[in-house]
Amino acid sequence: MARRCGMRLLLAAADVPYYREAVAPLVDGTNIVYVGEVDFDTKVRLCGGARALLYPVQEAEPFGLVLAEAMACGTPVAALNRGAVAEVVDEGVTGWMFGSIDDMARGIERVLQLDRRRVRARAVERFGVLSMVDGYVTAFRRIIAERDRR
């Protein structure tokens, strides 16, 4: 993506075998920079300063926490449409979903044009503490009501 779009890419991730074998050979230290595994404060600084979060997830994940974290920083996301991505990303508001890396490269400009204040507001609305607590209370009440009906 970085090369195709002519943008700098910062990679924050653990130094695991997949990284060493598949990703590290692509890191040049200038346009593609590996910053390693980061702590919370560094993650917030990186996400908040990023133009976008790229999420080229290959396996279907049940929830992309990093997506919600980036959006809470006001950073729009460009994600492959896998797993729970469609449940987390509000297309045209918090980011865009793509079917392939090629589609993502062609559509990255749409992501970069999203209003960062709107991205953050929507993330807080959906994933903020009060929203999450309300969601859990609603779910627990539903479970209790179903149990009582039996």
C-alpha positions as CSV (number, residue, x, y, z in Angstrom):
1,M,0.0,0.0,0.0
2,A,2.7,2.5,0.9
3,R,4.6,1.9,-2.3
4,R,1.4,1.9,-4.5
5,C,0.2,5.1,-2.9
6,G,3.5,6.9,-2.4
7,M,2.9,7.3,1.3
8,R,5.0,6.6,4.4
9,L,3.9,3.6,6.4
10,L,4.6,3.0,10.1
11,L,4.2,-0.6,11.3
12,A,3.5,-1.1,15.0
13,A,3.4,-4.8,15.7
14,A,5.1,-7.6,17.6
15,D,8.3,-9.1,16.1
16,V,6.8,-12.5,15.5
17,P,7.9,-15.1,12.9
18,Y,5.4,-13.9,10.3
19,Y,6.8,-10.4,10.6
20,R,10.4,-11.5,10.3
21,E,9.6,-13.8,7.3
22,A,7.0,-11.9,5.3
23,V,7.2,-8.2,6.4
24,A,10.7,-7.4,7.6
25,P,12.2,-7.7,4.1
26,L,9.9,-4.9,2.9
27,V,10.9,-2.5,5.6
28,D,13.3,0.1,4.3
29,G,13.5,2.4,7.3
30,T,12.4,5.5,5.3
31,N,9.1,4.9,3.5
32,I,8.2,1.7,5.4
33,V,9.2,2.0,9.0
34,Y,8.9,-0.7,11.7
35,V,8.4,0.9,15.2
36,G,7.9,-2.4,17.0
37,E,5.4,-3.3,19.6
38,V,4.2,-0.1,21.3
39,D,2.7,0.8,24.7
40,F,-0.7,2.5,25.0
41,D,0.6,6.1,25.0
42,T,2.7,5.5,21.9
43,K,-0.2,3.8,20.2
44,V,-2.5,6.8,20.9
45,R,0.2,9.2,19.6
46,L,0.8,7.1,16.5
47,C,-2.9,6.6,15.7
48,G,-3.8,10.2,16.4
49,G,-1.1,11.4,14.1
50,A,-1.8,8.9,11.3
51,R,-3.6,10.0,8.2
52,A,-5.4,6.6,8.2
53,L,-5.2,3.1,9.7
54,L,-4.6,0.4,7.2
55,Y,-6.2,-2.9,8.2
56,P,-5.4,-5.5,5.6
57,V,-6.6,-8.3,7.8
58,Q,-6.3,-11.7,6.1
59,E,-8.2,-13.9,8.7
60,A,-11.7,-13.1,9.8
61,E,-11.4,-11.7,13.3
62,P,-14.4,-11.5,15.7
63,F,-13.8,-7.9,16.6
64,G,-11.1,-5.5,15.3
65,L,-10.2,-3.6,18.5
66,V,-7.5,-1.7,16.7
67,L,-10.2,-0.2,14.4
68,A,-12.1,1.2,17.3
69,E,-8.9,2.5,18.9
70,A,-7.9,4.3,15.8
71,M,-11.4,5.7,15.2
72,A,-11.4,6.9,18.9
73,C,-8.3,9.0,18.0
74,G,-10.2,10.5,15.0
75,T,-8.2,8.3,12.5
76,P,-10.3,6.9,9.6
77,V,-9.7,3.3,8.6
78,A,-9.1,1.5,5.4
79,A,-9.9,-2.2,6.0
80,L,-10.4,-5.3,4.0
81,N,-13.9,-6.5,4.5
82,R,-13.3,-9.6,6.6
83,G,-14.8,-10.9,9.9
84,A,-16.4,-8.2,12.0
85,V,-15.0,-5.3,10.0
86,A,-18.5,-4.6,8.6
87,E,-19.8,-4.4,12.2
88,V,-17.2,-1.9,13.3
89,V,-16.6,0.4,10.3
90,D,-19.4,2.8,9.2
91,E,-18.6,3.3,5.6
92,G,-18.2,6.8,4.5
93,V,-18.2,8.0,8.2
94,T,-15.4,6.2,10.0
95,G,-13.7,4.6,7.1
96,W,-14.2,2.4,4.0
97,M,-14.1,-1.4,3.5
98,F,-12.5,-3.0,0.5
99,G,-12.6,-6.4,-1.2
100,S,-8.9,-6.5,-2.0
101,I,-5.6,-4.7,-1.5
102,D,-5.9,-3.4,-5.1
103,D,-9.3,-1.9,-4.2
104,M,-7.9,-0.4,-1.1
105,A,-5.0,1.3,-3.0
106,R,-7.5,2.7,-5.5
107,G,-9.8,3.9,-2.7
108,I,-7.4,5.3,-0.1
109,E,-8.1,8.9,-1.1
110,R,-11.8,8.5,-0.1
111,V,-10.5,7.4,3.4
112,L,-8.2,10.4,3.7
113,Q,-11.0,12.8,2.9
114,L,-13.2,11.7,5.9
115,D,-13.8,14.3,8.7
116,R,-11.6,13.2,11.6
117,R,-14.0,14.9,14.1
118,R,-16.9,12.9,12.8
119,V,-14.8,9.7,12.9
120,R,-14.0,10.3,16.6
121,A,-17.6,11.3,17.5
122,R,-19.0,8.1,15.9
123,A,-16.4,6.0,17.6
124,V,-17.3,7.5,21.0
125,E,-21.0,7.1,20.2
126,R,-20.6,3.4,19.4
127,F,-17.6,2.2,21.5
128,G,-17.2,4.8,24.3
129,V,-17.5,3.6,27.9
130,L,-21.1,4.8,28.4
131,S,-22.3,3.2,25.2
132,M,-20.6,-0.1,26.0
133,V,-22.0,-0.2,29.5
134,D,-25.5,0.5,28.2
135,G,-25.0,-2.3,25.6
136,Y,-23.9,-4.7,28.3
137,V,-26.9,-3.8,30.6
138,T,-29.3,-4.3,27.7
139,A,-27.7,-7.7,26.8
140,F,-27.8,-8.9,30.4
141,R,-31.5,-7.8,30.8
142,R,-32.3,-9.7,27.6
143,I,-30.6,-12.8,28.9
144,I,-32.3,-12.6,32.3
145,A,-35.7,-12.1,30.6
146,E,-35.2,-15.1,28.4
147,R,-34.1,-17.2,31.4
148,D,-37.2,-16.1,33.3
149,R,-39.5,-17.1,30.4
150,R,-38.2,-20.7,30.6
